Amino acid sequence: MIPQKKIQINYAIKSTELMLFYSYSKRKKFNIKKIINNECDILRKTSLYNLKKKKINSKKEKKWKKILQKIEILSQYSKTYFLKKSLKILKPFLLERIKKKQSLVEYNTSANFGCFDFSIKDSKIDLHMPVFRFISPEIKNYKSFSKKKKLSLRAKDLYELLIFAKKKYPKFKVVQMGSWMNRYKPFKKLFPKNWKPNGKEKNKNSIAWWGQFLKSDGDINYQLYRNFKKNLKFKYKGNFYQCRRDDIIDHIKKINEK
């Protein structure tokens, strides 16, 4: 389900606030417009971005550039002033998206394999998790499920994906995924011990990094929100992890045997 309007508003504003704090902290070393575009995920939370087409059209792109120019000027002032005035500029576009009932990537409710999907990237099976809340919305009363039951359901989704990929793309034997969730203990249980970093990172302007501030109900994770405002450090990094496909399949079989 898409979260209630007040939850969507709070998440959009609070997450944007964090990204503005982050970009302000790096403004002396890097151009703040580049930081917002390349390391933050603000644009996709506004009405300027077309989620279905995964792009911004030329007319709205001009408007976005003007917004960034204003924010760049504001970055010369104090952090408090910068944040207040930048949010004032961005807020109408954050609210307009919600008013038009345009969704976010974070609120996606469909995937081909329960919560998971994949593509082929760099000759590897590249895992995605379109259903970010990590459980199929079609499953009712899942909140009452035990941790073991939830793990079993997620393992089933991943197993079906890997068996399908093995049949359709037999020559691609390595699985990878770039996400903060690779460092998250409940998620790591789906993978064997050799599920390790491969030295690459996902782009920062995505939920692979910023998605960790989202709670399962669609609101901001206040604990991570407060910690990030204090130290401006991500608890979880958006690293790519990988291992052999068949190692994951064998691991999931063991999960189901327990």
N, C-alpha and C positions, 0 to 999 in steps of 0.2 A: 504493500500500500504506500501511496505517496503521503508523506507526513502532513500534519495539519499546517495551515497557513502560518500561524504564529511561530511554529517550530522552524519552518522554512526560512522565515524572515530572520529569526535569531541566528540560525546557522550561517546564512549568507553574510550577514553583517559581521558576526564574530570571526568567521574564517577570513573574511576580507581584511578585517582589522589586523589579524596576525600577519598577513602577507604584507600589509603596509608597514608594520613594525619591522618586519624582516628586510624589506627593500630599503627602508630608511637607514637601517644599521649598516648597510653595505654601500651607501651612496657615495662615500668618499673615495672608494676604490674602483667603483664601477658606475656607469651611467644608469641612473635609476629607471629610465624607460626600458632599457634592456633587461634589467633585473625583473621588472614587473612582467614583461613579455616572456622571458626565457626561464625564470625561476619561480614564478607565481602563477596561480590559477584563477585570477580575478576575472579576466575577460569572459570565460565560459559561464560565469555566474551572473552575467548581465544579459539584458534583452538584446544586446548588439550581436550576440553570437547565435548562429543557427546550429543547434545540436544535431539535428537530423542530417544536415549537409556537412557537418563538422568543419564549418568555416564561417568567416565574416565577409559580407559582400563589400564592394568597393565604397559605397556611399556610407555605410556604417563604420567602415575602417577609417575613413577621414574623421568621423566624429570621435572614434577611439583615440586617434593620434592627437586630437585637440585636448582630450581629457588627460592624456599622458603629459602633454606640454604644460598644462596647468599644475599637475602634480609635481612635475620637475621643478617648477618655480617655487612651489610650497616647500620642497625639500631643503630650501635654504634656511628655513625657520626652525623653531624648536620642535621637538618630537611631538609634544602635546598639540601644538598649533597645527602641525603638519597632518596629524592623524584626524583631528576634528574637521579641518577644511577638506581634506581628501575624501573622507567618508561622506561629507555633505555633497560633494560632486558625484560620487559613485552611487550613493543610496537610491536616487530615482531610477537608475537603470537596474539595480538589484531588485527593487520592488516591482518595477514594470514587468520583469521576467515572471515573477510569481503571479502577478495580476493576470497576465496572459496565459497562465497555466503551462508555461514552458518548463520542462523538467530539467534536472541536472544529471550529469553522469552518475553522481553518487546515489541518485534515486531510481536508477534503472531496475526493472523488475523481471527482466527476461534474459535467458541465456539458453544455448542449445543443449547444455548438459547440466541441468539444475542451476548451479551458481557459476559454472565454468564455461569457458569457450577457448578456442585456440586459433592460431594461424601458423604459417610456416615462415620463420625468420632466421636468416643466417644458417640455413640448412638444419634448423632445430624446430622442435615443437614448442611454440611460444605460448605459454599459458596466459589467459586473461581471466579476470573475475568480474564480469559485467554486473552481476547481482552482488553489490558491494557488501550488503549486510550478511552475506555468506550463508544464506539459507533460502531455498526457493519459497517465494511468497505464496505458492500454491499449497504448501503444506500448512495445515491448520493446527493451532494450539502448540506450535513448536516451542514456545517459551516454557512450556511445562516439561519438555523433554530433558532427560538427564544429559550430562556432558558426553557420556558414552554413546547415547542414541544420536546426538547431534553429529558426533565424529563419524559414526557409522553412515549416516545419510550423506555427509560430505564426501566420505571415502567412496561411496557408491557412485556419486556424480563423477568424481575424478577417474575412477576405474573405467567407467563406460566411455569417457572421453579418450582415454589412452588406448583402449581396445579398438575403438573406432579409428583413431589416428594410426595405430599399428597396421590395420588392414588397408587403409587408404594410402598411407605414406610409409610403407615398410622400410624404406632406406633411411628415414630420419629417426635415429635411435637415441637422440639426446633431447631432454626436456629442459626448458628454462622458463623462468618467470622473473620479471622485474617489479618488485613491490616492497613496500614497508612491511607487508605481512610475513615476509620470509624471516623476520626477526621476532614475530609474534608467536608465543609458545603454543597456543591452541592450534594454530595453522601448521606449525612445524611438525606436529604429530602425524600429519598426513604423508610425510616424506621420510625416507630412510636417513641414516646418519651421514651418508655421503652427499646429501643435498647441501651443497656448499656454494659460497660466492665464486663467481667466475671472473671477477675483476672489473665488471662493467656496472654502470649505474643507469637507471631510468631517468628520462628528462624530468627536471624538477617542477616544470609547469604542468603537473598532472596529479591525479589522486594516488599515484604510486608513492608520492611523498606526503602530500597534504591530506590524503584520505584518512590518515591516522587520527585526525581531529574530529572525525565523524563518529557519533554513537550509533548503535543499532536502531534507535528510534528516529534517526534523521537529524538530531540536534547536535550541538557542539559538545565535544568531550571537555568538560570544564577543568578537569585535572591536568590534562595535557595542555590546554589553553593557558592556564595560569603558569605552568612551568615554562612554557615556550616564551611567554612575555617576560619572564625573569631572566632566562639565559639565552634565548634565541637559538636553542639547539634542538634538533629533531631527536626524539627518543628512539625512533626507528628510521633507518636510512632506506632509500629506495634502491637497494642493490639487486642485481641479477643473481639468482642462484640457479644451479643446474646439477643434473646427474643423468645417468642412463635411464631411458624409458622403462626397461624391463625391471630395473631395481625398484622403481616406484610401484609397479604392478605387483611384484613379489611382496613388497612391504604392505600394500593394501590388503592382500590376501591374508596376511598374518593378523591384521587389524580385525578382519571379519571372522577370523577363527577364535578370537578371544571372547 
